[in-house]
Amino acid sequence: MFLVDRQPLQRGRGLGGIFASLLRKIIPFGKSFAKGALSAGKQFVQSDIGKDIINDTIQSTARAATNAILDNDLKAAKNELEKSMKRTRNKSEEVAKKIAREKLEKVLSGKGKTVRYKRKKINTIFE
């Protein structure tokens, strides 16, 4: 029988343990971010500007399709879609900033944790 008086080279869980502990700490932040993004997306779609953007996109897509299919003018269709994207980008930036500002106000509101201090009793020798 072959016996060696040495410590094993690896102790603990190794790199897998490090990555697992990191993931355990990161996953809750990812979940809360996903929930926040989903609610922000719903707010965006239900806002007036969001509805306006959707209608504009549908109308410009229809115009581009008629230019491409009926008129056989692919450049006009491409230009129509590019103009629509520029308009929607400008409008959506405003709404996204507004929603992000509201979310930050909700998160950053409050006074923080209050700390209660106990008074120390002073023992007097001469009472």
SELUM-51606 format. One line per field, with one value per residue: residue number from 1; residue in one letter; x, y, z of N, C-alpha, C in turn. Coordinates in Angstrom, 3 decimals, m for minus. Example, Ala and Ser with C-alpha at 12.3 -4.5 7.8 and 13.67 -1.06 7.14 Angstrom:
<recs>
num	1  2 .
residuo	a  s .
npx	13.190  12.850 .
npy	m5.690  m2.250 .
npz	7.800  7.080 .
capx	12.300  13.670 .
capy	m4.500  m1.060 .
capz	7.800  7.140 .
cpx	13.200  12.900 .
cpy	m3.300  0.030 .
cpz	7.800  7.870 .
</recs>
This chain:
<recs>
num	1  2  3  4  5  6  7  8  9  10  11  12  13  14  15  16  17  18  19  20  21  22  23  24  25  26  27  28  29  30  31  32  33  34  35  36  37  38  39  40  41  42  43  44  45  46  47  48  49  50  51  52  53  54  55  56  57  58  59  60  61  62  63  64  65  66  67  68  69  70  71  72  73  74  75  76  77  78  79  80  81  82  83  84  85  86  87  88  89  90  91  92  93  94  95  96  97  98  99  100  101  102  103  104  105  106  107  108  109  110  111  112  113  114  115  116  117  118  119  120  121  122  123  124  125  126  127 .
residuo	m  f  l  v  d  r  q  p  l  q  r  g  r  g  l  g  g  i  f  a  s  l  l  r  k  i  i  p  f  g  k  s  f  a  k  g  a  l  s  a  g  k  q  f  v  q  s  d  i  g  k  d  i  i  n  d  t  i  q  s  t  a  r  a  a  t  n  a  i  l  d  n  d  l  k  a  a  k  n  e  l  e  k  s  m  k  r  t  r  n  k  s  e  e  v  a  k  k  i  a  r  e  k  l  e  k  v  l  s  g  k  g  k  t  v  r  y  k  r  k  k  i  n  t  i  f  e .
npx	0.830  0.466  1.364  1.122  2.327  0.981  m0.722  m3.855  m4.029  m6.151  m8.426  m11.628  m14.079  m13.058  m12.712  m15.302  m16.827  m16.370  m17.529  m20.151  m20.903  m20.766  m22.775  m24.981  m25.232  m25.625  m27.887  m30.407  m30.392  m30.562  m33.094  m34.762  m34.163  m35.189  m37.930  m38.465  m37.867  m39.833  m42.204  m41.722  m41.738  m44.421  m45.621  m44.631  m45.802  m48.472  m48.628  m49.458  m47.653  m46.300  m48.339  m48.721  m46.261  m46.366  m48.566  m47.540  m45.374  m46.696  m48.185  m46.130  m44.807  m46.750  m46.939  m44.345  m44.429  m46.347  m44.978  m42.827  m44.023  m46.217  m45.348  m42.810  m40.507  m37.848  m35.993  m37.462  m39.115  m37.247  m36.245  m38.547  m38.899  m36.531  m36.911  m39.092  m37.965  m36.139  m37.896  m39.325  m37.273  m36.465  m38.826  m39.175  m36.963  m37.523  m39.733  m38.621  m36.689  m38.353  m39.799  m37.668  m36.759  m38.985  m38.947  m36.486  m37.013  m38.863  m37.298  m35.237  m36.471  m37.285  m36.098  m34.023  m32.357  m33.268  m31.480  m31.384  m30.254  m28.964  m29.089  m26.405  m26.185  m25.101  m23.257  m23.238  m21.105  m21.540  m24.532 .
npy	m1.163  2.228  5.080  8.523  11.323  14.004  17.174  17.542  18.992  20.640  22.474  22.938  24.382  25.372  27.092  26.824  27.148  29.825  31.136  30.239  31.429  34.106  34.198  33.641  36.006  37.877  37.143  37.864  40.686  40.785  39.672  41.596  43.772  42.846  42.693  45.399  46.475  45.272  46.350  49.041  48.940  48.263  50.587  52.399  51.544  51.964  54.695  57.929  58.901  56.557  55.071  56.741  56.451  53.748  53.774  55.509  53.999  51.772  53.001  54.111  51.820  50.614  52.500  52.248  49.617  49.774  51.472  49.817  47.481  48.138  50.452  49.730  50.884  50.778  52.390  54.600  53.334  52.456  54.933  55.964  54.221  54.772  57.479  57.170  55.662  57.524  59.516  58.059  57.348  59.791  60.541  58.378  58.536  60.703  59.743  57.496  58.669  60.048  57.948  56.558  58.495  58.660  56.064  56.087  58.042  56.682  54.608  55.943  57.282  58.176  58.191  56.787  54.447  54.642  55.383  54.478  55.824  54.816  56.131  56.505  55.446  57.324  56.615  57.988  58.794  60.259  60.710 .
npz	0.000  m0.760  0.910  1.625  3.313  3.135  2.653  0.999  m2.303  m3.021  m1.191  0.132  m2.033  m4.389  m7.592  m8.536  m6.242  m5.674  m7.905  m7.608  m5.180  m5.927  m7.881  m6.291  m4.949  m6.978  m8.496  m7.143  m7.559  m10.319  m10.732  m9.501  m11.141  m13.588  m12.992  m12.506  m15.030  m16.572  m15.478  m16.061  m18.834  m19.300  m18.313  m20.177  m22.601  m22.022  m21.741  m23.163  m25.068  m25.675  m26.923  m29.111  m30.384  m31.119  m32.908  m34.897  m35.782  m36.879  m38.953  m40.546  m41.305  m42.855  m44.958  m45.973  m46.848  m48.890  m50.643  m51.319  m52.388  m54.192  m55.641  m56.290  m55.232  m53.497  m52.178  m51.270  m49.444  m47.578  m46.691  m45.500  m43.318  m41.905  m41.188  m39.504  m37.423  m36.371  m35.421  m33.468  m31.728  m30.598  m29.245  m27.500  m25.843  m24.165  m22.709  m21.485  m19.813  m18.062  m16.814  m15.621  m13.830  m12.113  m11.012  m9.657  m7.735  m6.181  m5.171  m3.850  m1.821  1.554  4.970  5.886  8.060  11.411  14.327  17.631  20.562  23.669  26.892  29.064  32.365  35.040  37.730  40.814  43.422  45.700  46.919 .
capx	0.000  1.255  0.896  1.844  2.007  0.871  m2.055  m4.385  m3.755  m7.328  m9.287  m12.830  m14.843  m12.308  m13.295  m16.750  m17.403  m16.309  m18.548  m21.470  m21.219  m21.031  m24.094  m25.996  m25.379  m26.007  m29.192  m31.517  m30.381  m31.060  m34.544  m35.417  m34.004  m36.124  m39.276  m38.546  m37.894  m41.138  m43.204  m41.436  m42.210  m45.883  m45.923  m44.293  m46.791  m49.765  m48.593  m49.946  m46.552  m46.063  m49.385  m48.432  m45.113  m46.826  m49.377  m46.639  m44.599  m47.593  m48.507  m44.951  m44.542  m47.725  m46.514  m43.135  m44.824  m46.984  m43.922  m41.989  m44.754  m46.991  m44.571  m41.504  m39.502  m37.264  m35.309  m38.479  m39.545  m36.159  m36.223  m39.723  m38.615  m35.482  m37.536  m39.930  m37.079  m35.603  m38.975  m39.643  m36.139  m36.530  m39.973  m39.010  m35.953  m38.199  m40.564  m37.742  m36.111  m39.414  m40.071  m36.490  m36.760  m40.019  m38.478  m35.434  m37.634  m39.458  m36.237  m34.408  m37.254  m37.168  m35.154  m32.942  m32.560  m33.093  m30.666  m31.761  m29.139  m29.325  m28.329  m25.645  m26.460  m23.893  m23.317  m22.590  m20.622  m22.187  m25.926 .
capy	0.000  3.428  6.135  9.792  12.233  15.372  17.767  17.560  20.250  21.491  22.478  23.717  24.144  25.824  28.157  26.621  27.737  31.287  31.564  29.969  32.443  35.349  34.102  33.740  37.411  38.665  36.753  38.695  41.984  40.565  39.482  42.880  44.591  42.358  43.113  46.840  46.728  44.843  47.349  50.259  48.690  48.377  52.010  53.051  51.190  52.522  56.157  58.524  58.967  55.186  54.728  57.535  55.822  52.500  54.133  56.056  52.886  50.961  53.762  54.240  50.494  50.416  53.336  51.648  48.403  50.150  51.961  48.706  46.478  48.688  51.390  49.118  51.889  50.307  53.490  55.397  52.531  52.502  56.282  56.089  53.507  55.501  58.654  56.700  55.276  58.742  60.145  57.264  57.404  61.051  60.508  57.353  59.000  61.547  58.912  56.642  59.499  60.339  56.722  56.280  59.481  58.245  54.855  56.481  58.739  55.669  53.839  56.782  58.024  57.683  58.891  55.902  53.714  55.484  54.759  54.926  55.807  54.628  56.985  55.773  55.860  57.739  56.305  59.020  58.294  61.041  61.014 .
capz	0.000  m0.940  1.798  1.508  4.406  2.611  2.601  m0.378  m2.991  m3.070  m0.014  m0.117  m3.252  m5.550  m8.396  m8.594  m5.041  m5.805  m8.860  m7.048  m4.183  m6.652  m8.506  m5.243  m4.588  m8.139  m9.023  m6.655  m8.223  m11.681  m10.671  m9.228  m12.343  m14.603  m12.597  m12.731  m16.475  m17.060  m15.092  m16.816  m20.196  m19.288  m18.171  m21.433  m23.619  m21.650  m21.763  m24.405  m26.034  m26.108  m27.905  m30.296  m31.050  m31.744  m34.075  m35.909  m36.347  m37.724  m40.160  m41.413  m41.868  m43.929  m46.088  m46.551  m47.567  m50.156  m51.534  m51.780  m53.175  m55.300  m56.455  m56.570  m54.876  m52.248  m51.497  m50.569  m48.301  m46.595  m46.121  m44.629  m42.074  m41.182  m40.579  m38.398  m36.321  m35.755  m34.654  m32.282  m30.800  m29.859  m28.339  m26.466  m24.883  m23.189  m21.838  m20.684  m18.761  m17.088  m16.054  m14.787  m12.745  m11.151  m10.323  m8.724  m6.613  m5.301  m4.531  m3.007  m0.837  2.922  5.839  6.277  9.301  12.595  15.368  18.965  21.491  25.076  27.796  30.077  33.739  35.733  39.163  41.617  44.711  46.770  46.601 .
cpx	0.888  0.677  1.771  1.378  1.980  m0.569  m2.577  m4.188  m4.964  m8.123  m10.511  m13.426  m14.148  m13.001  m14.802  m17.442  m17.417  m17.404  m19.951  m21.848  m21.486  m22.424  m25.206  m26.245  m25.908  m27.434  m30.339  m31.564  m30.919  m32.567  m35.262  m35.294  m35.002  m37.555  m39.474  m38.636  m39.245  m42.209  m42.985  m41.902  m43.722  m46.304  m45.698  m45.357  m48.142  m49.778  m49.067  m48.859  m46.216  m47.073  m49.153  m47.285  m45.539  m47.648  m48.506  m45.846  m45.456  m47.890  m47.310  m44.581  m45.501  m47.351  m45.282  m43.476  m45.492  m45.957  m43.126  m42.754  m45.427  m46.156  m43.212  m40.359  m38.928  m36.567  m36.293  m38.968  m38.501  m36.092  m37.387  m39.477  m37.538  m36.036  m38.375  m39.075  m36.503  m36.654  m39.251  m38.507  m36.193  m37.674  m39.746  m37.954  m36.592  m38.991  m39.695  m37.102  m37.132  m39.691  m38.904  m36.433  m37.785  m39.573  m37.403  m36.000  m38.273  m38.391  m35.495  m35.201  m37.052  m36.109  m33.957  m33.266  m32.323  m32.341  m31.090  m30.563  m29.661  m28.457  m27.605  m26.012  m25.144  m24.091  m22.561  m22.207  m21.336  m23.603  m26.601 .
cpy	1.245  4.557  7.360  10.691  13.674  15.851  17.676  18.948  21.195  21.343  23.310  23.399  24.657  26.955  28.032  27.232  29.247  31.776  31.335  31.025  33.788  35.326  34.214  35.179  38.253  38.370  37.581  40.087  41.862  40.393  40.803  43.817  44.168  42.782  44.598  47.182  46.352  45.869  48.659  50.113  48.797  49.831  52.738  52.789  51.833  54.049  56.666  58.567  57.564  54.734  55.480  56.923  54.544  52.796  54.673  54.948  52.035  51.688  53.871  52.901  50.205  51.243  52.749  50.397  48.750  50.707  50.811  47.783  47.088  49.572  50.837  50.091  51.539  51.422  54.347  54.644  52.566  53.868  56.483  55.406  54.212  56.742  58.262  56.327  56.500  59.437  59.377  57.286  58.668  61.048  59.530  57.747  59.835  60.712  58.042  57.431  59.773  59.121  56.400  57.232  59.097  57.025  55.204  57.220  57.761  54.932  54.686  57.591  57.405  58.434  58.025  55.222  54.646  54.703  55.340  54.776  55.625  55.553  56.123  56.325  56.183  57.442  57.384  58.421  58.989  61.367  61.681 .
cpz	0.000  m0.099  1.647  2.634  3.891  2.687  1.164  m1.003  m2.998  m1.791  m0.340  m1.465  m4.508  m6.288  m8.502  m7.388  m5.092  m6.745  m8.322  m6.019  m4.848  m7.276  m7.468  m4.842  m5.743  m8.599  m8.446  m7.286  m9.645  m11.711  m10.431  m10.426  m13.416  m14.274  m12.842  m14.205  m17.062  m16.710  m15.831  m18.261  m20.297  m19.174  m19.488  m22.485  m23.302  m21.652  m23.125  m25.471  m26.546  m27.152  m29.212  m31.090  m31.773  m32.991  m35.206  m36.587  m37.279  m39.032  m41.098  m42.037  m43.024  m45.157  m46.767  m47.350  m48.891  m51.137  m52.123  m52.724  m54.399  m56.220  m56.859  m56.293  m53.495  m51.483  m50.706  m49.324  m47.196  m45.913  m45.156  m43.283  m41.258  m40.496  m39.370  m37.188  m35.614  m34.900  m33.369  m31.266  m29.952  m28.847  m27.195  m25.443  m23.788  m22.187  m20.940  m19.544  m17.665  m16.206  m15.128  m13.604  m11.672  m10.354  m9.293  m7.516  m5.639  m4.509  m3.506  m1.982  0.541  3.688  6.212  7.592  10.487  13.660  16.705  19.885  22.903  25.912  28.809  31.452  34.435  37.216  39.920  42.959  45.861  46.373  47.721 .
</recs>
